[in-house]
Amino acid sequence: MTAPEIELRRAWRQVAGPHHDHVIDGLLQRHLEPHRRYHTATHVMWVCRHVIDLVSNHPVPDVQAVLAAALFHDAVYQPASSTNEADSAALADRHLRDLHWADDRVVVVQALIMATADHLPADISQQVLLDADLAILGAQAGQYQAYATGVRAEYAHVSDPAWQAGRTRVLQHFLERPNIYYTTTMRQARQHQARANLSAELASLQADS
């Protein structure tokens, strides 16, 4: 069993207890889909790790809900689709209701997952999840390059000119924000490196265009 599998099973048991492993089995299987290059179980493992780290300094009302959202947030990932977040939220809704989660907790998880679409958090729980999801932006340059290469491979169906235009818009959007990260912990730890990484990729794209 790989490290991501072990950690995600452990995270799932924090959410659901020991008797619902069929759900995490299904999630892990989804993350083995051949078109995934970055959005794999390894990515989800890191998101869960960052969530746990962040909540130690930024308490949230329901840690289990944030972990559940982390586990489900890329469960459905088809690069050509515009409904991945909504489809992942619907999958979480179904499984969490099967576990008899209260309606209000399920709604929180759905909102958390949907926040990963536009990265505009409404509360501290969403801030923690989004910062955990985007932690890779502030990783060391080599790790960031592996991420960028992986995402480009996932969008292999997109032509180079279209990719350059779309990716440029994404990078500029993040660089134009006053802060890339929402939590003080992540801003202090990763924001400087994130700006350097994003700027370097943007310069590379512009050189290639």
C-alpha positions as CSV (number, residue, x, y, z in Angstrom):
1,M,0.0,0.0,0.0
2,T,1.4,3.4,-1.0
3,A,1.9,6.3,1.4
4,P,-1.1,8.3,-0.1
5,E,-3.3,5.3,0.3
6,I,-2.3,4.8,3.9
7,E,-2.8,8.5,4.8
8,L,-6.1,8.9,2.9
9,R,-7.5,5.8,4.6
10,R,-6.4,7.3,8.0
11,A,-8.0,10.6,7.1
12,W,-11.2,8.9,6.0
13,R,-11.5,7.0,9.2
14,Q,-11.2,10.3,11.1
15,V,-14.3,11.4,9.1
16,A,-16.3,8.2,8.9
17,G,-15.0,5.7,11.5
18,P,-13.8,2.2,10.7
19,H,-16.8,0.7,9.0
20,H,-17.1,2.5,5.6
21,D,-13.9,1.7,3.8
22,H,-15.7,0.9,0.6
23,V,-16.1,4.7,0.1
24,I,-12.4,5.4,0.4
25,D,-11.7,2.4,-1.8
26,G,-13.9,4.1,-4.5
27,L,-12.2,7.4,-4.1
28,L,-8.7,5.9,-4.4
29,Q,-9.8,4.1,-7.5
30,R,-11.0,7.4,-9.1
31,H,-7.6,8.9,-8.4
32,L,-5.9,6.1,-10.5
33,E,-7.7,7.3,-13.6
34,P,-5.1,7.3,-16.4
35,H,-5.7,10.9,-17.5
36,R,-4.7,12.2,-14.0
37,R,-1.1,13.5,-13.8
38,Y,-1.3,16.0,-10.9
39,H,-4.8,15.5,-9.5
40,T,-4.0,12.1,-8.0
41,A,-4.1,10.6,-4.5
42,T,-0.8,12.2,-3.8
43,H,-2.3,15.7,-4.3
44,V,-5.2,14.8,-2.0
45,M,-2.8,13.5,0.6
46,W,-0.9,16.8,0.7
47,V,-4.2,18.7,0.9
48,C,-5.2,16.7,3.9
49,R,-1.8,17.2,5.5
50,H,-2.0,21.0,5.0
51,V,-5.5,21.1,6.4
52,I,-4.3,19.4,9.6
53,D,-1.4,21.7,9.9
54,L,-3.4,24.9,9.2
55,V,-6.2,24.1,11.7
56,S,-3.7,24.0,14.5
57,N,-3.2,27.8,14.0
58,H,-6.6,28.6,12.4
59,P,-9.3,26.7,14.3
60,V,-12.4,25.7,12.2
61,P,-15.9,24.8,13.5
62,D,-15.8,21.2,12.1
63,V,-12.4,19.7,11.2
64,Q,-14.1,16.5,10.0
65,A,-16.1,18.5,7.5
66,V,-13.0,20.2,6.1
67,L,-11.2,16.8,5.8
68,A,-14.2,15.3,4.1
69,A,-14.2,18.1,1.6
70,A,-10.5,17.6,1.1
71,L,-11.0,13.9,0.4
72,F,-13.8,14.5,-2.1
73,H,-12.8,17.8,-3.7
74,D,-11.2,16.2,-6.8
75,A,-13.2,13.0,-6.8
76,V,-14.6,13.8,-10.2
77,Y,-11.9,15.3,-12.4
78,Q,-12.4,15.5,-16.2
79,P,-10.3,18.3,-17.6
80,A,-12.8,19.0,-20.4
81,S,-15.7,19.3,-18.0
82,S,-16.9,22.5,-16.3
83,T,-18.9,20.7,-13.6
84,N,-16.1,18.8,-11.7
85,E,-16.7,20.7,-8.5
86,A,-20.5,20.3,-8.6
87,D,-20.1,16.6,-9.5
88,S,-17.6,16.0,-6.7
89,A,-19.9,17.9,-4.3
90,A,-22.9,15.7,-5.3
91,L,-20.8,12.5,-4.8
92,A,-19.8,13.7,-1.3
93,D,-23.5,14.5,-0.6
94,R,-24.5,11.0,-1.5
95,H,-21.9,9.2,0.5
96,L,-22.1,11.4,3.6
97,R,-25.8,11.1,3.8
98,D,-25.4,7.3,3.6
99,L,-23.2,7.7,6.7
100,H,-26.1,9.6,8.3
101,W,-24.4,12.9,8.5
102,A,-26.7,15.8,9.5
103,D,-28.0,17.9,6.6
104,D,-26.2,21.0,7.8
105,R,-22.8,19.2,7.9
106,V,-23.4,17.9,4.4
107,V,-24.2,21.4,3.2
108,V,-21.0,22.7,4.7
109,V,-19.0,20.0,2.8
110,Q,-20.7,20.8,-0.4
111,A,-20.0,24.5,0.0
112,L,-16.4,23.8,0.8
113,I,-15.9,21.8,-2.4
114,M,-17.7,24.3,-4.5
115,A,-15.4,27.0,-3.1
116,T,-12.5,25.3,-5.0
117,A,-14.1,26.4,-8.3
118,D,-13.7,30.2,-7.9
119,H,-11.3,30.3,-4.9
120,L,-13.4,33.0,-3.1
121,P,-13.9,31.7,0.4
122,A,-16.8,32.7,2.6
123,D,-15.4,31.6,6.0
124,I,-12.3,30.3,7.8
125,S,-13.1,26.7,6.9
126,Q,-13.1,27.5,3.2
127,Q,-9.9,29.6,3.6
128,V,-8.2,26.6,5.1
129,L,-9.3,24.3,2.4
130,L,-8.3,26.6,-0.4
131,D,-4.9,27.4,1.0
132,A,-4.3,23.7,1.5
133,D,-5.4,23.0,-2.1
134,L,-3.1,25.8,-3.5
135,A,-0.1,25.1,-1.3
136,I,1.7,23.7,-4.3
137,L,1.9,27.2,-5.8
138,G,4.3,28.1,-3.0
139,A,6.3,24.9,-3.2
140,Q,10.0,24.8,-4.1
141,A,10.6,25.5,-7.8
142,G,11.2,21.9,-8.8
143,Q,8.0,20.7,-7.2
144,Y,6.1,23.6,-8.7
145,Q,7.5,22.7,-12.2
146,A,6.3,19.1,-11.7
147,Y,2.9,20.4,-10.8
148,A,2.7,22.7,-13.9
149,T,3.9,19.9,-16.2
150,G,1.4,17.5,-14.7
151,V,-1.5,19.9,-15.2
152,R,-0.4,20.6,-18.8
153,A,-0.4,16.8,-19.5
154,E,-4.0,16.6,-18.1
155,Y,-5.0,19.2,-20.6
156,A,-3.2,17.5,-23.5
157,H,-6.4,17.9,-25.6
158,V,-6.0,21.7,-25.6
159,S,-3.8,23.2,-28.3
160,D,-0.6,25.1,-27.3
161,P,-2.0,28.6,-28.2
162,A,-5.2,28.0,-26.3
163,W,-3.3,26.6,-23.3
164,Q,-0.9,29.6,-23.3
165,A,-3.8,32.0,-23.4
166,G,-5.9,30.3,-20.7
167,R,-3.0,29.5,-18.4
168,T,-1.8,33.1,-18.7
169,R,-5.1,34.4,-17.5
170,V,-5.0,32.0,-14.5
171,L,-1.5,33.0,-13.5
172,Q,-2.2,36.7,-13.9
173,H,-5.3,36.4,-11.8
174,F,-3.3,35.0,-8.9
175,L,-0.5,37.5,-9.3
176,E,-2.9,40.4,-9.3
177,R,-4.5,39.4,-6.0
178,P,-3.3,41.3,-2.9
179,N,-2.7,38.0,-1.3
180,I,-2.4,34.6,-2.9
181,Y,-3.2,32.9,0.4
182,Y,-5.9,33.6,2.9
183,T,-4.4,32.4,6.1
184,T,-1.5,34.2,7.8
185,T,0.3,30.9,8.2
186,M,0.3,30.1,4.5
187,R,1.1,33.7,3.6
188,Q,4.1,33.8,5.8
189,A,5.3,30.3,4.7
190,R,4.6,30.3,1.0
191,Q,3.4,33.5,-0.5
192,H,6.9,34.9,-1.6
193,Q,7.8,31.6,-3.3
194,A,4.3,31.4,-4.9
195,R,4.8,34.7,-6.5
196,A,8.2,33.7,-7.8
197,N,6.9,30.4,-9.2
198,L,3.9,32.0,-10.9
199,S,6.0,34.8,-12.3
200,A,8.5,32.4,-13.7
201,E,5.8,30.2,-15.4
202,L,4.2,33.3,-16.8
203,A,7.5,34.5,-18.3
204,S,8.0,31.1,-19.8
205,L,4.6,31.1,-21.4
206,Q,5.1,34.6,-22.8
207,A,8.5,33.6,-24.2
208,D,6.9,30.6,-26.0
209,S,4.0,32.6,-27.5
